Amino acid sequence: MRILPFSPHQPIIEMDTNDAVWEWRVISDTLCISRGAQRMLGVETKAPESMAALLSACHEDKRELLQQSLQTFVEGHIGAHVELCFPVNGILARTQLVTLTRDLQGRAERIVGCISAIDRQSPGLLPSARFSIQQASTSHMAQDHARLMLALNASGDGLWDWDARTNSVYYSPRYIEMLGYTAETFPARLSSWEEKIHPDDYVHVVPMQKDIIASPEHGDTFECTYRMRRADGTWAWILGRGNVTQRNADGQATRVVGLHTDISASQADRAHLEDLVRNDPLTGLRSRTFFTMTVDDLEQQAVRPVGVIAADVNGLKMINDHLGHEEGNSVLCQAALLLRGGLDSAACVARMSGDEYAVLLPGCNMQAVAEIMYSLLQRFERHNEGHTRPPVLLAMGSACAETMQTTIASAIVEADRSMLRHKLTTRSETRQLIKRWIESHTNSRVSLNDCRYR
């Protein structure tokens, strides 16, 4: 990070950076806007050199409110941080401002901030900071340095700042707002955060952070994902990041600052995508992808024996043609229910393709697998007795990888071959059963000589 000399007349931000940052020297009303911020705001040709000039470019309906908000902030009535949104040049811009220095009366003299576009995010412009300060020449600058570093990276994030000396926590307005609380319902203490962590996530979040606070041996930074309870009782997925900025002589952290980002939407998208990858959307069984991943895991863990059952629905083409694909899908779902319901939770039951299923049975030798398959066939027979729905007829085959000399993949191939043999030997019988059911429940006539059913 390049050190820029601290001077009351020179900007401490890097003016030629693509990062969207700015600096305001209040007394002289001098506004320094980085190249990235100029592009984001669309003012490359004539960048405003004062806050007054920038405000004049804002929509007139919001101008007076912005002026009042800035004045209140400058006078120090709302703390060292503020978030403002303002419309300019066709975009809605959000800025987070941090006071660096104040005069003896507490009025802000120097303010820095970052900018992001809410309605239009300019490509390539990240709301991050690239700046540095010399050894702090005032107590205000020393106090706000770490917070500034995070605030300038905090577009859309919630900022928090824990001071161990007072055991108080500053929660930015954005932090509190994203969870639906108010300053009154989310007071500035550590327990406000800690008591809202999901019980299942607590053990993965709090002890780790306490270890880092206790000693630099555990590092100075952390990042974790967990759930926090919103004000309405629902759960938000939070990406939490923190950094120890000060430690005492014993190595204990005396100040930690960080950011919270609400990633609930992305987490939901991720969970949905994972669900699509892991599960078959029609039957609810595991997907072929998940089945393959499970085989890989069992091989890596050298699990043996592993039993395999391959299954295939008989006569599905005939059902689809004469009763419709909706009925065919119903048969597939019923077959899935019968398979899954006849096995314990340790079994991985997957739909491999249209009418093909496969079962992994960790810990089952060949005899146990044969007994399970026989039990499943009996289960299907009982289901089909006098049923008012089309019969659900499966051909099955089994195999077993009993030692590490036999791979699970080879057992799957052997089970599939065994299933095909069963399918051929029962072909005539199953075709007749489905033909009779269709003809007895519809006006259709089924020809077994039809080339589609051979």
C-alpha positions in Angstrom: 0.0 0.0 0.0 1.6 3.3 -1.1 2.0 5.9 1.7 0.7 9.3 0.8 2.1 12.2 2.8 -0.5 13.7 5.2 -1.0 17.3 4.4 -4.0 19.6 5.1 -3.8 20.7 1.5 -3.3 17.4 -0.3 -5.8 14.5 -0.6 -5.0 11.3 1.2 -6.9 9.2 -1.3 -5.3 8.2 -4.5 -6.8 10.3 -7.2 -5.9 8.1 -10.2 -7.3 4.9 -8.7 -10.2 3.1 -10.3 -11.8 2.6 -6.9 -14.7 4.9 -6.3 -13.6 7.0 -3.3 -13.6 10.7 -2.4 -12.4 13.2 0.2 -14.1 16.4 1.4 -12.1 19.1 3.1 -15.0 20.9 4.8 -13.6 24.3 5.8 -12.5 25.1 2.3 -15.3 23.0 0.7 -12.8 21.2 -1.4 -14.0 18.0 -2.9 -11.5 15.4 -4.3 -13.1 12.7 -6.4 -11.0 9.7 -7.6 -11.0 8.7 -11.3 -13.2 5.7 -10.5 -15.7 7.8 -8.6 -15.9 10.3 -11.5 -16.7 7.5 -13.9 -19.3 6.1 -11.6 -21.0 9.4 -11.2 -20.6 10.3 -14.9 -18.6 13.5 -14.2 -15.3 12.7 -16.0 -15.5 15.7 -18.2 -16.1 18.2 -15.4 -15.7 16.8 -11.9 -17.2 19.0 -9.2 -14.5 20.5 -7.0 -16.8 21.3 -4.0 -19.6 19.6 -2.2 -21.8 22.6 -3.1 -21.1 21.9 -6.8 -21.9 18.2 -6.4 -25.2 18.9 -4.5 -26.2 21.3 -7.3 -26.1 18.3 -9.7 -28.4 16.3 -7.5 -32.1 16.2 -8.1 -33.6 19.3 -6.6 -36.3 17.4 -4.6 -33.5 15.7 -2.6 -31.0 18.6 -2.5 -32.3 20.3 0.7 -32.5 17.1 2.6 -29.0 16.1 1.6 -27.7 19.5 2.7 -29.4 19.2 6.1 -28.0 15.6 6.6 -24.5 16.7 5.7 -24.7 19.7 8.0 -25.9 17.5 10.9 -23.0 15.1 10.2 -20.4 17.8 10.0 -21.6 19.3 13.3 -21.0 15.9 15.0 -24.6 15.2 16.1 -24.8 11.7 14.5 -21.4 10.2 15.2 -18.4 9.5 13.1 -20.2 7.6 10.3 -23.1 8.3 8.0 -24.6 6.6 5.0 -26.3 8.8 2.4 -28.1 8.0 -0.9 -28.4 10.7 -3.6 -29.7 10.8 -7.2 -27.2 12.2 -9.6 -26.9 11.9 -13.4 -29.5 9.2 -13.7 -28.2 6.9 -11.0 -28.9 6.5 -7.3 -25.6 6.6 -5.6 -24.8 5.4 -2.0 -21.9 6.8 0.0 -20.5 6.0 3.3 -18.7 8.9 5.0 -16.2 8.8 7.9 -14.9 11.8 9.8 -11.1 11.8 10.0 -10.5 15.0 11.9 -12.5 17.5 13.9 -11.8 21.0 15.3 -11.9 21.9 19.0 -15.7 22.5 18.8 -16.2 19.0 17.4 -17.0 20.0 13.8 -15.7 17.8 11.0 -12.8 19.2 9.1 -11.9 16.3 6.9 -14.2 13.5 5.6 -13.6 10.5 3.4 -15.9 8.0 1.9 -16.7 5.5 -0.8 -19.4 5.5 -3.4 -21.4 2.7 -5.1 -24.3 2.8 -7.6 -27.5 1.2 -6.4 -29.5 1.3 -9.6 -26.6 0.9 -12.0 -23.3 -0.7 -11.0 -20.5 0.5 -13.3 -18.4 -2.4 -14.5 -15.0 -2.6 -13.1 -15.6 -0.1 -10.3 -15.4 -1.8 -7.0 -16.4 0.2 -3.9 -13.1 -0.5 -2.2 -10.3 1.8 -0.9 -6.8 2.3 -2.0 -5.4 4.9 0.3 -3.1 5.2 3.3 -2.3 7.6 6.1 1.1 8.5 7.6 1.6 7.8 11.3 -1.5 9.5 12.8 -0.8 13.0 13.8 -4.0 13.4 15.8 -5.8 11.2 18.2 -8.9 11.3 16.0 -7.0 9.9 13.0 -5.5 7.1 15.1 -8.9 6.3 16.4 -10.6 6.2 13.0 -7.9 4.6 10.9 -9.0 1.0 11.2 -12.7 1.9 10.9 -12.0 3.9 7.8 -10.2 1.0 6.1 -13.3 -1.0 6.5 -15.9 1.7 5.9 -14.4 2.4 2.5 -14.9 -1.3 1.6 -18.4 -1.4 3.0 -20.8 -0.5 0.2 -24.0 -2.2 1.1 -22.4 -3.9 4.2 -23.0 -3.4 7.9 -20.1 -2.0 9.8 -19.3 -3.0 13.4 -16.6 -1.8 15.8 -16.0 -3.4 19.2 -14.0 -1.5 21.8 -12.8 -3.9 24.6 -12.0 -1.0 26.9 -15.7 -0.1 27.2 -17.1 -3.4 26.0 -19.3 -1.4 23.6 -20.0 -2.1 20.0 -20.7 0.5 17.3 -23.3 -0.9 14.8 -23.7 1.2 11.7 -27.2 2.2 10.6 -26.9 -0.2 7.6 -26.0 -3.1 9.9 -29.1 -2.6 12.1 -31.3 -1.9 9.1 -30.4 -5.1 7.2 -31.8 -7.1 10.1 -34.9 -5.0 10.6 -33.9 -3.7 14.0 -33.7 -0.1 15.4 -31.0 1.4 17.6 -33.3 0.9 20.5 -33.9 -2.8 19.8 -30.3 -3.5 18.9 -28.3 -1.7 21.6 -24.6 -1.1 21.3 -23.4 -4.1 23.2 -21.9 -7.5 22.2 -24.8 -9.5 23.4 -27.1 -7.8 20.8 -25.2 -9.8 18.2 -24.3 -12.9 20.1 -27.9 -13.7 21.3 -29.2 -13.6 17.7 -26.9 -16.2 16.3 -28.6 -19.4 15.2 -28.1 -22.1 17.9 -26.7 -24.6 15.3 -24.2 -22.0 14.1 -23.1 -20.6 17.5 -20.3 -23.1 18.2 -18.7 -22.5 14.8 -18.7 -18.7 15.1 -18.3 -17.4 18.7 -15.5 -19.6 20.1 -13.4 -19.1 17.0 -13.7 -15.3 17.4 -13.0 -15.4 21.1 -9.8 -17.4 20.4 -8.6 -14.7 18.0 -9.4 -12.0 20.6 -7.5 -13.9 23.3 -4.3 -14.3 21.4 -2.5 -13.4 18.2 -1.5 -17.1 17.9 -4.9 -17.6 16.3 -4.4 -14.8 13.8 -5.9 -11.3 13.5 -8.6 -11.9 10.9 -11.6 -14.1 10.4 -14.4 -14.8 8.0 -17.4 -17.0 8.6 -20.9 -17.6 7.4 -23.8 -18.2 9.7 -27.5 -17.3 10.4 -28.8 -14.4 12.5 -32.3 -13.8 13.6 -34.0 -10.9 12.0 -36.5 -8.6 13.9 -39.4 -10.5 12.3 -38.2 -13.8 13.5 -36.8 -15.2 10.2 -33.2 -16.1 9.7 -30.7 -14.1 7.6 -27.5 -15.7 6.2 -24.6 -13.4 7.2 -21.1 -13.3 5.8 -19.1 -12.0 8.8 -15.5 -10.6 8.4 -13.4 -9.1 11.2 -10.0 -7.7 11.9 -8.1 -7.1 15.1 -6.6 -3.7 14.9 -5.3 -3.2 18.4 -3.9 -5.5 21.1 -2.6 -4.8 24.6 0.8 -5.8 26.0 -0.6 -9.3 26.9 -1.7 -9.9 23.3 -5.4 -9.6 24.0 -7.4 -7.7 21.4 -8.6 -4.3 22.6 -10.3 -3.4 19.3 -11.9 -5.4 16.5 -13.7 -4.0 13.5 -15.6 -5.8 10.8 -18.3 -6.1 8.2 -21.5 -8.0 7.9 -23.0 -8.8 4.5 -26.5 -10.2 4.1 -26.0 -13.1 1.7 -29.5 -14.7 2.2 -30.4 -14.4 -1.5 -27.2 -15.9 -2.7 -27.3 -18.6 -0.1 -30.9 -19.5 -1.2 -29.7 -19.7 -4.8 -26.8 -21.8 -3.8 -29.1 -24.1 -1.8 -31.4 -24.4 -4.7 -28.6 -25.2 -7.1 -27.2 -27.8 -4.7 -30.7 -29.3 -4.4 -30.9 -29.6 -8.2 -27.5 -31.2 -8.4 -28.0 -33.6 -5.5 -31.7 -34.6 -5.9 -33.9 -35.8 -8.8 -36.7 -33.2 -9.2 -39.4 -35.7 -10.3 -39.0 -38.5 -7.7 -37.2 -36.8 -4.9 -34.5 -39.5 -4.9 -30.8 -38.7 -5.2 -29.5 -37.7 -8.5 -27.0 -39.6 -10.7 -24.4 -36.9 -9.8 -24.9 -37.4 -6.1 -24.8 -41.2 -6.6 -21.4 -40.9 -8.3 -20.1 -38.6 -5.6 -21.2 -41.2 -3.0 -19.3 -43.9 -4.9 -16.2 -41.8 -4.9 -16.5 -41.1 -1.2 -16.9 -44.8 -0.4 -13.9 -45.6 -2.4 -11.8 -42.9 -0.8 -12.8 -44.1 2.6 -12.1 -47.8 1.6 -15.6 -48.9 2.8 -16.3 -52.6 2.2 -18.5 -54.4 1.7 -20.7 -52.3 -0.5 -23.8 -53.8 -2.0 -25.4 -52.6 -5.2 -28.9 -53.0 -6.6 -29.8 -51.9 -10.2 -33.5 -51.6 -11.1 -35.5 -50.7 -14.2 -39.2 -50.0 -14.6 -40.9 -52.4 -17.0 -43.4 -51.3 -19.6 -43.0 -47.5 -19.1 -43.2 -46.9 -22.8 -46.5 -48.7 -23.1 -47.9 -46.7 -20.1 -46.8 -43.4 -21.6 -48.3 -44.2 -25.0 -51.7 -45.3 -23.8 -52.2 -43.5 -20.5 -50.1 -40.4 -21.0 -46.8 -39.2 -19.7 -48.4 -37.8 -16.5 -49.4 -41.4 -15.6 -45.9 -42.6 -16.6 -44.4 -40.0 -14.2 -46.7 -41.2 -11.5 -45.4 -44.8 -12.0 -41.8 -43.5 -11.7 -42.7 -41.6 -8.5 -44.4 -44.7 -7.0 -41.5 -46.9 -7.9 -39.2 -44.4 -6.1 -41.5 -44.4 -3.0 -41.5 -48.2 -2.8 -37.7 -48.4 -3.2 -36.9 -45.7 -0.7 -39.5 -47.0 1.8 -38.1 -50.5 1.8 -34.6 -49.4 2.7 -32.9 -47.8 5.8 -31.5 -44.3 5.8 -27.9 -45.6 5.2 -28.9 -46.6 1.6 -28.3 -44.2 -1.2 -31.2 -44.5 -3.6 -30.8 -42.7 -6.9 -32.7 -42.2 -10.2 -30.0 -42.7 -12.8 -32.0 -41.9 -15.9 -35.5 -42.0 -17.2 -36.7 -45.4 -15.8 -33.5 -46.6 -14.2 -32.7 -46.6 -10.5 -29.7 -47.7 -8.4 -29.1 -48.4 -4.8 -25.8 -48.3 -2.8 -25.8 -50.4 0.4 -22.7 -49.7 2.5 -21.8 -52.5 4.9 -24.0 -55.1 3.1 -22.3 -58.4 1.9 -23.7 -60.4 -1.0 -26.1 -62.4 1.1 -27.5 -59.3 2.8 -27.9 -57.6 -0.6 -29.8 -60.6 -2.0 -32.1 -60.7 1.0 -32.8 -56.9 0.6 -33.6 -57.3 -3.1 -35.9 -60.2 -2.5 -37.7 -58.1 0.2 -38.1 -55.2 -2.3 -39.5 -57.5 -5.0 -42.1 -58.8 -2.4 -42.9 -55.2 -1.5 -43.7 -54.3 -5.2 -45.8 -57.5 -5.6 -48.0 -56.5 -2.5 -48.4 -53.0 -3.9 -49.6 -54.3 -7.3 -52.2 -56.7 -5.8 -55.7 -55.4 -6.7 -54.3 -51.9 -7.1 -56.5 -49.3 -9.0 -53.4 -47.7 -10.5 -51.2 -49.2 -13.2 -48.9 -51.9 -11.9 -45.4 -50.8 -10.9 -43.1 -53.6 -12.2 -39.4 -53.5 -11.7 -36.6 -55.7 -13.0 -33.8 -55.9 -10.4 -30.2 -57.2 -10.2 -27.6 -57.2 -7.5 -23.9 -57.4 -6.9 -21.4 -56.6 -4.2 -17.9 -55.2 -3.8 -16.9 -57.3 -0.8 -13.2 -56.4 -0.7 -11.0 -53.7 -2.1 -10.0 -55.9 -4.9 -13.4 -55.3 -6.4 -14.3 -51.7 -7.2 -17.8 -50.4 -6.6 -17.9 -49.4 -10.3 -17.4 -53.0 -11.4 -20.1 -54.1 -8.9 -22.5 -51.6 -10.5 -21.8 -53.0 -13.9 -22.4 -56.6 -12.6 -25.7 -55.5 -10.9 -26.8 -53.9 -14.2 -26.1 -57.1 -16.1 -28.0 -59.1 -13.5 -30.9 -56.7 -13.9 -31.0 -57.1 -17.6 -31.1 -60.8 -17.3 -34.1 -60.5 -14.9 -35.7 -58.1 -17.3 -35.4 -60.5 -20.3 -36.8 -63.5 -18.3 -39.8 -61.6 -17.1 -40.4 -59.6 -20.2 -43.3 -61.6 -21.6 -45.1 -61.7 -18.2 -44.7 -58.0 -17.4 -45.9 -56.9 -20.9 -49.0 -59.1 -20.5 -49.8 -57.6 -17.1 -49.6 -54.0 -18.3 -51.5 -54.8 -21.5 -54.4 -56.3 -19.5 -54.5 -53.4 -17.0 -54.6 -50.8 -19.8 -57.3 -52.6 -21.8 -59.4 -53.3 -18.7 -59.3 -49.7 -17.5 -59.5 -47.8 -20.9 -60.9 -48.3 -24.4 -57.4 -48.8 -25.8 -56.3 -52.0 -27.4 -52.6 -52.8 -27.0 -50.7 -54.8 -29.6 -47.6 -56.5 -28.2 -46.4 -56.9 -31.8 -46.0 -53.1 -32.0 -42.2 -52.5 -32.6 -42.3 -49.8 -29.9 -42.7 -52.5 -27.2 -40.2 -55.1 -28.4 
